[in-house]
Amino acid sequence: MRPMDAEQLRECGHRMVDFIADYYKSIEAFPVLSQVQPGYLKELLPDSAPNRPDTLDALFDDIPQKIVPGVTHWQSPNYFAYYPSNSSTAGFLGEMLSAAFNIVGFSWITSPAATELEVIVLDWFAKMLKLPSQFLSSGKAAIIFFTLGGGVIQATASEAVLVVLLAARDRILKKQGKKSLEKLVVYASDQTHSALQKACQIAGIFPENFRVVKADCSNSYAVAPETVSEAISIDLSSGLIPFFICATVGTTSSSAVDPLHKLGKIAQAHGMWFHIDAAYAGSACICPEYRHHLDGVEEADSFNMNAHKWFLTNFDCSLLWVKDRSYLIEALSTTPEYLKNKASQENSVVDFKDWQIPLGRRFRSLKLWMVLRLYGVENLQSYIRKHIQLAKHFEQLVLSDSRFEVVTPRNFSLVCFRLLPPTFEDDNGRNLNYSLMETSNSSGKIFISHTVLSGKFVLRFVVGAPLTEERHVDAAWKLLQDEASKLFESLYIINAGAH
Amino acid sequence: MRPMDAEQLRECGHRMVDFIADYYKSIEAFPVLSQVQPGYLKELLPDSAPNRPDTLDALFDDIPQKIVPGVTHWQSPNYFAYYPSNSSTAGFLGEMLSAAFNIVGFSWITSPAATELEVIVLDWFAKMLKLPSQFLSSGKAAIIFFTLGGGVIQATASEAVLVVLLAARDRILKKQGKKSLEKLVVYASDQTHSALQKACQIAGIFPENFRVVKADCSNSYAVAPETVSEAISIDLSSGLIPFFICATVGTTSSSAVDPLHKLGKIAQAHGMWFHIDAAYAGSACICPEYRHHLDGVEEADSFNMNAHKWFLTNFDCSLLWVKDRSYLIEALSTTPEYLKNKASQENSVVDFKDWQIPLGRRFRSLKLWMVLRLYGVENLQSYIRKHIQLAKHFEQLVLSDSRFEVVTPRNFSLVCFRLLPPTFEDDNGRNLNYSLMETSNSSGKIFISHTVLSGKFVLRFVVGAPLTEERHVDAAWKLLQDEASKLFESLYIINAGAH
């Protein structure tokens, strides 16, 4: 066994590159949503690990035969579900190089390039988004005290919101005493990603103190700041301690944009932490014409967007900026003897282990650096614009068919739509739209997902896979129309029979 | 811009494979510990992202010139610091394929193969380690209630201990009421990884209730179970609630092994959660002659080892098994409408999002599957044995030079040693050994790290990089001897001058 022989790596690596390039070449041939049944793989693989090595040939036989059928093809041009998870040649090269170095970059010393490149590309990105200068690694947050901001790559937006919630929790508990935990209140709209709820569970926020403010169609599912204000007043008068507001730019269900400026002012008035989750829509804000969605970010304590969603950077790569890093470090730092080193002790470097949950960390800045370098800002803007254009096109198609409705105004590349239920259906179209989704997805030709808005079962069509062209959107729409026709046909037959 | 063009991917991918194979071929030529100064990269890179794309050639010029000098080469055969982070051809191929699919496997439906392969390889691994059957995905934990165990891949051991601490916390709080948080007590030795302290901070355990039990040289830095028992009794009589014990197999400082069986019985007697952290040494336990270090694992509620340390599986890949998955799920599950799907609702599948902190997850089981298949259990055992043999060899070398001492008995592939201080030094050899480490590391020829045991500044020499051979160990020892001679020489000159 020569597990790290350079020539063996070369030979196997080339073979894998060809396999992957061929996969992308033929990606449209696979059902985009995997059609296997639960437990399929157990039937195909042995019960225990082999004692003796298998050949590379055996492995390359098994991948297409046993693994690929169980893959849902997120990179397929016919993938329109959830939000995208972009891959690209640049992102892929970055993953390769990162896997090759295979460092564990907890402290600066464990690979200075990993920490320093991360600081640099996060500054680049902050400038692309025109974030306030306090979010830069050289930024100053306060006027009196000298504090530093900066960006860091988290694995996911869930971890980003968790670490800032912990920073905010410990900041307020330091003032109020740790027994005040039971009084801490978090505010967010009911359209906020479930990651916040999970973060609250983890941080020990009492469930009854997670204030979920209803957002409805009157504001296109953005939260009304007055409602947040009122909730805070009530809580204050009950002796509770409001300490955290989370706003979203591009909610998961419908891409709604919360009013950042007003929410930020409310947070400020009460000394609360203000976090902005722009996981999906943040990418669009590198285009001047969409940047206004971030107006008000200057009020935020922390801001997050996922380069791994819609920015051609392979998963995982979630970018988090804070105005004052000291709160993160205070909440998350531990320095046992075996991790001490001169550079860290002299405080001359950043140790990102103290900005995140895990100790170890991959060299993730490489892939983001490669995406920015190999594509350039202008191309990346065009890429975003093209997807939004395709979503507009899909929206027009939906509007042109009176059997359908567009449920909420489209902001970015997500269209929320549904089939209008016939009057004799009493579930507000739930079954009908569920069936439309299931039959379309089980055709293997497209993959879309759903949500519920104001009690309506709504279909979500997101443009964002790197290979999607107009023809894919058109074909998807044709499939949806055809399936809808079939559904209506059987529905009217059944209904006619029932009368 | 064709960010996902198959032929472009092929061309660039082949070029990157050659770059990486060449890197491994010449890896001994680089200083193993990066010798750059803080801030080096800022001088070399522009202030903002390029508007127009750079060429691939420019990128391939920059990587060796600007990035590689800032890399600490964890895969170098001369890397003996911390614990290893193994790469291998199989692990690398797995990372490539995972990056190519680039799925976000939060639920079964998002790629059934990702979830199912993970369940299968974790079962394989549990069998290799001879874990009790309750840890298998089909295992039953309790006699009366039907419960299921199983394994899951976490990113890091830090996240593994955090999720089980949260599961244990919420299990006890459900009984005692959530206001009892302030009474919950965690027990572990002072040799336990700092990840546990961080997990306690995150989970809101009161700092004064994190019971750090002293372990000393009389037990080779394993914790004495009686001390834990006594601490629990005292806490119970003060009205506190002991709820979590963490034992370690292969501590970070010195590879000590806590007495699992006795600690497990104590935990059981008090209805506490018992977690075992075998992050590093777990790999050795696939060899029958080292398996006894896991005796007592049958008492544990959860068990963790890192395949990304010493098992040729690229970072990150931390394996966690639990006997009863329901506590994890209860603590970490959220199911918003937009993630609901038939398979999940029917409870016919595992959704690993509910076993971990983040929502999204990479297809990490691929690399572990490839390592197991392409190397086979027997080869993997030989690989572990070879490293332990090399560590024994190093230990003999240290013992043969009377200027040095081996500080604690060697268990696996870590040797803890130091230069004995001359009698006229009054810092117990701290400066001397610190200097030996710094001069050796700054030569670029080896990288070792340190710890402190019973007040002694101790050097850590770990064999574990995939390319390390006897000649590297011999050369490292020669360097250490030479540097020691130089240090003593200058020390005696200074001392003679001072008198």
Interface residues (C-beta under 8 A of the other chain):
Chain A: M1 P3 M4 D5 A6 E7 Q8 L9 R10 C12 G13 H14 M16 V17 D18 F19 I20 A21 D22 Y23 Y24 K25 L33 S34 V36 P38 G39 Y40 L41 K42 L45 D47 S48 A49 P50 N51 R52 P53 D54 L56 A58 L59 I63 K66 I67 V68 P69 G70 V71 T72 H73 W74 Q75 Y82 S85 N86 S87 S88 T89 A90 G91 F92 L93 E95 M96 L97 A99 A100 F101 N102 I103 V104 W108 I109 T110 S111 P112 A113 A114 E116 L117 I120 V121 D123 W124 F125 K127 M128 A155 T156 A157 S158 E159 L162 L166 D170 K178 K179 L181 E182 H193 S194 A195 Q197 K198 Q201 I202 A203 G204 F206 T252 S253 H308 L312 N314 F315 D316 A331 L332 T334 T335 P336 E337 Y338 L339 K340 K342 A343 S348 V349 I357 P358 L359 G360 R362 L366 M370 L372 R373 L374 Y375 G376 V377 E378 N379 S382 Y383 E438 S449 H450 T451 V452 R460 P466 L467
Chain B: M1 P3 M4 D5 A6 E7 Q8 L9 R10 C12 G13 H14 M16 V17 D18 F19 I20 A21 D22 Y23 Y24 K25 L33 S34 V36 P38 G39 Y40 L41 K42 L45 D47 S48 A49 P50 N51 R52 P53 D54 L56 A58 L59 I63 K66 I67 V68 P69 G70 V71 T72 H73 W74 Q75 Y82 S85 N86 S87 S88 T89 A90 G91 F92 L93 E95 M96 L97 A99 A100 F101 N102 I103 V104 W108 I109 T110 S111 P112 A113 A114 E116 L117 V119 I120 V121 D123 W124 F125 K127 M128 A155 T156 A157 S158 E159 L162 L166 D170 K178 K179 L181 E182 H193 S194 A195 Q197 K198 Q201 I202 A203 G204 F206 T252 S253 H308 L312 N314 F315 D316 A331 L332 T334 T335 P336 E337 Y338 L339 K340 K342 A343 S348 V349 I357 P358 L359 G360 R362 L366 M370 L372 R373 L374 Y375 G376 V377 E378 N379 S382 Y383 E438 S449 H450 T451 V452 R460 P466 L467
